[in-house]
Amino acid sequence: MQGELLTIGRFARLCRLSVKQLRHYDEVGLLAPVHVDAGSGYRYYAPEQARDALTIALLREMDLPLAVIAQALAAEPESRARILRGERDRLAERISRDQARLEMLERLAEGGLPGYEVTMGREPERRLAVARAVCGPAEIGEKVGECVSRLLPALGRAGVAWEPPLWALYPLDLEERMEIAVGAQTPQGEQAPGLEFEVLPGGPVAETVHVGPYAQLPLAYNALFAAIHERGLRPEAPVREAYLVGPAEAPQEELMTRLIIPIQESMA
């Protein structure tokens, strides 16, 4: 077939694509025919385009976006490998999130919503040295780790004593881009160049304790927010997590996290 132009129907069969797909790929500039008949509008393809067409079909089967496929096809081998590795990493992250969801669904299927004891109390004022990051919901775990890796060495270099546990601060709503922080409680009045401090005011809070993987924290938040709203209370930011038992101290099933949400005592 070398040198022979193929009709769109023959080319579609050759490349295991549909005519509709080929037309769409032409319209978006991903794979254009080598010739379009001026009178009839029929599209014709060259046999050497089959490799790109088959590659597109393969990558679409893996659910890669057309824009990414276009970048990969146009790139040199080294850049193409980098693009595909980036998509591989995103897929691995999505699989990890889906696995966590599967485990939560299994836990719910076996025992229903887990029982969390939600208590109302008061938190004292806390002064934290903090490291901040901006991220989306899927990046929280990674960014918390990065904040810890910045904060603890900075405290050590400054010679500032801190009191466990480590804290994480979040907005009430997990938005596409949000600021989070990781903090360590420090003595009042302690100052150090290069460190940022935040004072968390004391006041009424609702709290509970979650035992298990961080990926299942949404179950505890479900119980915590439900209890707040059932009592006619209003939650306030920042949401606080205190890591009583962390990954360096125990396996995932034995992690212990204290969840605290400041509240207003009236909806007024």
C-alpha positions in Angstrom: 0.0 0.0 0.0 3.1 2.3 0.1 2.3 5.5 -1.8 -1.4 4.7 -2.1 -3.9 7.0 -0.4 -6.5 5.3 1.6 -10.1 6.4 2.0 -11.2 7.3 5.5 -13.2 4.1 5.7 -10.2 1.9 4.8 -7.9 3.8 7.0 -10.3 3.5 10.0 -10.5 -0.3 9.6 -6.7 -0.5 9.2 -6.1 1.5 12.5 -9.0 0.1 14.5 -10.7 3.5 14.8 -14.1 4.7 13.7 -14.7 7.1 10.9 -16.4 9.4 13.5 -13.2 9.3 15.6 -11.0 10.2 12.6 -13.2 13.1 11.7 -13.0 14.4 15.2 -9.2 14.0 15.3 -9.0 16.0 12.1 -11.3 18.7 13.5 -9.2 19.2 16.7 -5.9 19.1 14.7 -4.7 15.8 16.1 -4.5 13.8 12.9 -5.3 15.5 9.6 -5.7 13.6 6.3 -3.0 14.2 3.7 -5.7 15.1 1.1 -9.3 16.4 1.2 -11.1 16.3 -2.1 -12.2 19.8 -2.9 -15.4 18.7 -4.6 -16.7 15.9 -2.4 -14.9 16.7 0.9 -13.7 13.1 1.1 -10.7 12.6 3.4 -7.7 10.5 2.3 -4.9 9.2 4.5 -1.4 7.9 3.7 -0.4 4.5 5.0 2.5 6.0 6.9 0.0 7.8 9.1 -1.1 4.4 10.5 1.6 4.5 13.2 0.3 7.8 14.6 -3.3 6.7 14.4 -2.6 3.4 16.2 -0.7 5.3 18.9 -3.6 7.7 19.3 -6.0 4.7 19.7 -3.7 3.1 22.2 -3.3 6.2 24.3 -7.0 7.0 24.2 -7.7 3.5 25.4 -5.6 4.5 28.5 -7.8 7.5 28.9 -5.2 10.1 28.1 -6.6 13.5 27.1 -6.4 14.4 23.4 -4.3 17.5 24.2 -1.7 15.4 26.0 -1.6 12.9 23.1 -1.0 15.8 20.6 1.9 17.0 22.7 3.4 13.5 22.9 3.1 12.9 19.1 4.7 16.3 18.4 7.5 15.9 20.9 11.0 14.5 20.5 11.6 11.1 22.1 13.1 12.5 25.4 10.3 15.0 25.8 7.7 12.4 24.8 9.0 10.1 27.5 8.7 12.9 30.1 5.1 13.6 29.0 4.1 10.0 29.3 5.8 9.5 32.6 3.8 12.5 33.9 0.6 10.9 32.8 1.8 7.6 34.4 2.3 9.4 37.7 -1.2 11.0 37.5 -2.7 7.6 36.8 -0.9 6.1 39.8 -2.2 8.8 42.0 -5.7 8.3 40.8 -5.5 4.6 41.3 -4.3 5.2 44.9 -7.2 7.5 45.5 -9.6 5.0 44.0 -8.1 2.2 46.2 -8.7 4.3 49.3 -12.3 4.9 48.2 -12.8 1.1 47.7 -11.5 0.5 51.2 -13.9 3.1 52.6 -16.8 1.5 50.7 -15.9 -1.9 51.9 -15.8 -0.6 55.5 -19.2 1.0 55.0 -20.6 -2.1 53.4 -19.5 -4.3 56.2 -20.4 -2.2 59.2 -22.3 0.9 58.0 -21.1 4.3 59.1 -18.5 3.8 61.8 -19.3 5.1 65.2 -17.3 8.2 66.3 -17.7 9.7 69.7 -18.0 13.5 69.0 -17.5 15.7 72.1 -18.0 19.4 72.6 -15.4 21.2 74.6 -13.0 24.1 74.7 -9.5 24.4 73.2 -6.8 26.6 74.8 -5.0 29.2 72.7 -2.1 27.7 70.9 0.9 29.4 69.3 2.3 27.4 66.3 5.3 27.8 64.2 3.9 27.0 60.7 4.9 26.1 57.2 2.4 26.7 54.5 1.5 25.3 51.1 -1.1 25.8 48.4 -2.6 22.7 46.9 -5.7 20.8 45.7 -7.5 18.1 47.6 -5.6 15.3 45.8 -2.2 16.8 46.8 -2.9 17.3 50.6 -0.9 14.3 51.7 2.1 15.2 49.6 2.0 18.9 50.6 1.7 18.1 54.3 4.8 16.0 54.0 6.6 18.8 52.3 5.6 21.2 55.0 6.9 18.9 57.7 10.2 18.5 55.9 10.5 22.3 55.9 9.2 23.1 59.3 11.1 20.7 61.5 14.6 21.5 60.2 13.8 25.2 60.5 12.9 24.7 64.1 16.1 22.8 64.7 18.3 25.4 63.1 16.6 28.1 65.1 16.9 26.2 68.3 13.2 26.5 69.0 11.7 23.9 71.3 8.3 22.6 70.3 5.7 20.4 71.9 4.2 17.4 70.1 2.0 16.6 68.3 2.3 18.1 64.9 -0.8 20.0 63.7 -2.3 20.6 60.3 -4.7 23.5 59.5 -7.2 23.4 56.7 -10.1 25.6 55.4 -13.6 24.4 56.0 -14.2 23.6 52.3 -11.6 21.7 50.3 -11.3 23.8 47.2 -9.4 23.3 43.9 -6.7 25.6 45.2 -6.4 26.2 49.0 -3.9 27.1 51.6 -3.0 24.6 54.2 -0.4 24.7 57.0 1.5 22.4 59.3 2.4 23.7 62.7 4.3 22.8 65.9 3.3 24.4 69.2 6.0 26.6 70.6 6.4 28.5 73.9 4.7 31.9 74.1 7.1 34.8 73.3 9.6 32.6 71.4 10.8 34.3 68.3 13.2 33.1 65.5 14.2 34.6 62.2 12.9 32.7 59.2 10.0 31.2 61.1 6.3 32.1 60.7 4.0 31.9 63.7 0.3 31.7 64.0 -1.9 32.0 67.1 -5.0 29.8 67.2 -7.5 31.4 69.5 -9.0 29.3 72.2 -12.8 28.7 72.3 -15.5 26.1 71.9 -14.8 23.2 69.6 -16.3 19.9 68.4 -13.8 17.0 68.2 -13.4 13.4 67.6 -10.5 10.9 67.2 -9.9 8.8 64.1 -7.9 5.5 64.3 -6.8 4.2 61.0 -5.4 5.3 57.6 -5.5 9.0 56.7 -7.4 8.0 53.5 -10.4 7.2 55.8 -10.4 10.5 57.6 -13.5 11.5 55.5 -15.5 9.1 57.6 -14.6 10.9 60.8 -15.3 14.3 59.2 -18.7 13.0 58.2 -19.6 12.2 61.8 -18.0 15.5 63.1 -19.8 17.8 60.7 -23.1 15.9 61.2 -22.9 16.3 64.9 -22.2 20.1 64.6 -25.1 20.7 62.3 -27.5 18.5 64.3 -26.8 20.7 67.3 -27.5 23.9 65.3 -23.9 25.1 65.6 -21.8 26.8 63.0 -18.3 25.5 62.1 -15.4 27.9 61.8 -12.0 27.7 60.1 -9.4 26.5 60.4 -10.1 22.8 60.8 -7.4 21.3 62.9 -5.8 17.8 62.8 -3.4 16.7 65.6 -1.3 13.7 64.7 -1.3 11.8 68.0 0.3 8.7 66.5 2.0 9.2 63.1 3.3 7.0 60.3 6.8 6.8 61.9 5.3 5.3 65.1 2.7 2.8 63.9 1.3 1.0 60.9 -1.6 2.6 58.9 -4.3 0.8 60.8 -3.0 2.2 64.1 -2.5 5.8 63.2 -4.4 8.1 65.6 -5.6 11.6 64.5 -7.5 14.1 66.6 -9.9 16.2 64.5 -11.0 19.6 65.9 -13.4 22.1 64.4 -14.0 25.5 66.1 -17.6 26.3 66.5 -19.9 29.3 67.1 -22.4 28.6 69.8 -25.2 30.3 67.9 -26.3 30.4 64.3 -27.0 34.2 64.8 
